Amino acid sequence: MRLFFAFVLIALTAGAGGAERLWVNDITVNEYNMTWNYIETYTGADSVTYRISIDSNNDSFINAWELLNADRELRKWLKDTIEREPDIRIDNETRRIEMMDVGSALSPEAIGEAHAAGPIVNEYSVTYRFKDSILNSSSIWFLGQANTRVTIAMPAGVDIINISGMDNITKNITDRTEITGYFSEISKDRGEITLNLTGNTSIRVPDANSDVNVSNTTSTAPAEPEENSAKPMALSKIRGAVIIGIGSVIILLIYLFKIKRR
C-alpha cells in the first residue's frame, strides 16, 4: 500500500533534524480474503507539517470537524488510488480480487495547536476478497512504499518457495508461514514484493504404518475384551442372587400358610 498524501506536504520537512515518518505494513492473507493494516507515525517537524496540512481554516488550531473531514478525504483518496493501480496481484493478475472496504482511524492527538510537535499515530486498513482459493495460486505480489517495514502472514496450506523484492528477511513457520522484512527500493516511493507459492509440504499427515500408530493400537486393544467379559459375570451373579431371594420368599409364604391352617 502506498500512501502519498497530496494534502500532507511532508516533503517540506524531508531531512529536517528531529523529524521522522515511520510506516509499518501488516498483511494477513487467508484462503479467500486478505487484510492490509497500515500504521504511520509522525514525530517532530513532520507532525507539525501534518497538523498544518489538515488545518482547513488556517486558524492554527485543529478541531474535531477538521480531523473528521481529513479522515473522509483520506478514505476516498486511498480508495481511488488503489482502484487506479491495485496494490495486490495473484498469479500476476487482479481480476480475481475485489476490494471490499477501506478504513482509517486518524489520531485524536492531532486535535489542538497546529504547531504542536507531539507524535501522531494514524491507522489504516484495506480488506480484499478472493474469488478463488489462494491455495491454488502460484504467486502473490504486493505494491508498497520503498524501505518500509512489512510483515506478511500466509495461510496454512501454502508454502513460500521464493521471495523477491524484500530486504532483511526473517521467516517464522508455525501453523502458518510469516515473513518480515522491508520493501526493496525500486524507486524513491515504490517497492514490490513477489512471493512464489506452492501447495503446503510443511504439514504432513502421519503415515498409517508409523511406529506411533502401531504402539497405540497394541497398547489399547486388550483393554476392551477384559471390560466386556467382566460385565456378563457380574450380571450372572446378580441374576442368581435374585432367583435365590425369590425362592426363599416363596418357601417362607408356604410355611406360614401351613401354620395358619393348623
Residue pairs with C-beta under 8 A, 6 or more apart in sequence:
1 25
1 36
1 38
1 82
1 87
1 124
1 126
1 143
1 144
1 145
2 81
2 87
2 143
2 144
2 145
2 189
2 190
3 23
3 38
3 40
3 78
3 124
3 145
4 81
4 189
5 53
5 74
5 77
6 77
7 53
7 54
7 70
7 73
8 49
8 50
8 53
8 54
9 49
9 53
10 21
10 42
10 46
10 49
10 50
12 49
13 19
13 45
13 46
13 48
13 49
16 44
16 45
16 46
17 44
17 45
18 43
18 44
18 45
19 43
19 44
19 45
19 46
20 41
20 42
20 43
20 44
20 46
21 40
21 41
21 42
21 46
22 40
22 41
22 43
23 38
23 39
23 40
23 41
23 145
23 148
23 149
24 38
24 39
24 40
24 41
24 148
24 149
24 150
25 36
25 37
25 38
25 144
25 145
25 148
25 149
25 150
25 151
25 183
26 36
26 37
26 38
26 39
26 150
26 151
27 34
27 35
27 36
27 37
27 142
27 150
27 151
27 152
27 153
28 34
28 35
28 37
28 153
29 134
29 140
29 152
29 153
29 154
29 155
30 134
30 155
31 130
31 133
31 134
31 135
31 155
31 157
32 129
32 130
32 133
32 134
33 100
33 127
33 128
33 129
33 130
34 88
34 127
34 128
34 130
35 125
35 126
35 127
35 128
36 87
36 88
36 125
36 126
36 127
36 128
37 123
37 124
37 125
38 123
38 124
38 125
38 126
39 121
39 122
39 123
39 124
40 121
40 122
40 124
41 119
41 120
41 121
41 122
42 49
42 50
42 119
42 120
42 122
43 117
43 119
43 120
44 117
45 117
47 116
47 117
47 118
47 119
47 120
48 114
48 115
48 116
48 117
50 110
50 120
51 62
51 110
51 113
51 114
51 115
51 116
51 120
52 114
52 115
54 62
54 66
54 67
54 69
54 70
54 110
55 61
55 62
55 66
55 114
56 66
56 69
57 66
60 113
60 114
60 115
61 112
61 113
61 114
62 110
62 111
62 112
62 113
62 114
63 111
64 111
67 106
67 108
67 110
67 111
70 106
71 104
71 105
71 106
74 104
74 106
74 124
75 102
75 103
75 104
78 102
78 104
78 124
78 126
79 99
79 102
82 99
82 102
82 126
83 99
85 143
86 94
86 97
86 99
86 143
87 126
87 142
87 143
87 144
88 94
88 97
88 128
88 140
88 141
88 142
88 143
89 97
89 140
89 141
90 96
90 97
90 130
90 134
90 137
90 139
90 140
90 141
91 137
91 138
91 139
92 139
92 141
96 130
96 131
96 132
97 128
97 129
97 130
97 131
98 128
98 129
98 130
98 131
99 126
99 127
99 128
100 127
100 128
100 129
101 125
101 126
101 127
102 124
102 125
102 126
103 124
103 125
103 126
103 127
104 122
104 123
104 124
104 125
105 122
105 123
105 124
106 122
107 120
107 121
107 122
109 118
109 119
109 120
109 121
110 120
134 140
134 154
134 155
134 158
134 197
135 155
135 157
135 158
135 199
135 200
137 197
138 196
138 197
138 198
139 194
139 195
139 196
139 197
140 194
140 195
140 197
141 192
141 193
141 194
141 195
142 150
142 152
142 192
142 193
142 194
143 190
143 191
143 192
144 150
144 183
144 191
144 192
144 193
145 183
145 189
145 190
145 191
146 183
146 184
146 185
146 186
146 187
146 188
146 189
146 190
146 191
147 182
147 183
147 185
147 191
148 182
148 183
148 191
149 180
149 181
149 182
150 166
150 180
150 181
150 182
150 183
150 193
151 178
151 179
151 180
152 178
152 179
152 180
152 193
152 195
153 176
153 177
153 178
154 160
154 176
154 177
154 178
154 179
154 195
154 197
155 176
156 175
156 176
156 200
156 203
157 199
157 200
157 203
158 177
158 197
158 198
158 199
158 200
159 177
159 197
159 198
159 199
159 200
159 201
159 202
160 171
160 177
160 179
160 195
160 196
160 197
161 196
161 197
161 198
162 194
162 195
162 196
163 169
163 179
163 181
163 193
163 194
163 195
163 196
164 193
164 194
164 196
165 183
165 184
165 186
165 191
165 192
165 193
165 194
166 179
166 181
166 182
166 183
166 184
166 193
167 181
167 182
167 183
167 184
168 181
168 182
169 179
169 180
169 181
170 179
170 180
170 181
171 177
171 178
171 179
172 178
172 179
172 180
173 202
175 203
177 202
179 195
182 191
183 191
183 192
183 193
184 191
184 192
184 193
185 191
186 192
206 212
206 213
207 213
